[in-house]
């Protein structure tokens, strides 16, 4: 089975404890987080990236989540 590299969203979910916990922290449903993970390939909406960054105290930054918008390294 082919292994895929974990995304920044995967790391955020792991730190939060679950998709539901991450969603609760940032005001989104578990379903929304699941869609970002599975159907969007880990790409979170631009407005969710700073919320995740703040909720996880920078453990996963908005730059990690959306380098296309916020740039590369923090």
N, C-alpha and C positions, 0 to 999 in steps of 0.2 A: 504494500500500500504506500502511495506517495505521501510523504510528510510535507506539509506546508509550513512556511515560516510564520510564527505567531505575529499578529499585527499589534499595533499600539492599542487598538480596542481590546484585543485579547488580554493584553497586560492589564488594562484598566478593569476589565471584568474580573480578572484573577485577584487584583488588589481589593476591589470592592466586595468580593465574595461570591457574587452571582450577577447574572444579567438583571434580575429583579432589583437587587440591592443598588447596582449602578444607576438604573433607571430612577429609583426612588430618590437617590442623592441629587439628581439633576432635573427632576420634574418630567421624566418621560416614562412610558410604560415599558415593561419587560418585552412586549411585542415589538416596540420600536427598536430597542437595543438588538433584539434577535434579527430583525430585518437588516440593520446596519451590518451585523456580523455575517449573515449568510447571503443575502441578496445584493448587498452593496460592497462585499469584499473587505469589510472593516472600515469603510469610509463613512465617517459620521457627518451629519450636517454641520455647516460652518458655525452656526450659532450654538451647537452643542459642545464643540471642542473647548471653548474657554470655561464652560460650566464643569466639564470633566476635569480640566486642569485645576480649577479652584477646589472642587470637591475632594480631589485626591492630593491636595497640597503640593502640586507640581510633580508628583511621582510619575505621571504621564502628562506631558505638556500639550498644549494646543498645537505647538510646532510638530510634535511627534504624530499627533492625530491628523493634522491637515497641513503638511509642509507646502502644499500647493497654494495655500492662502497665507499662512503665517510664517513661511520661511522654514529653513532647515533647522539647525541647532538653535536651542533657546539662547 
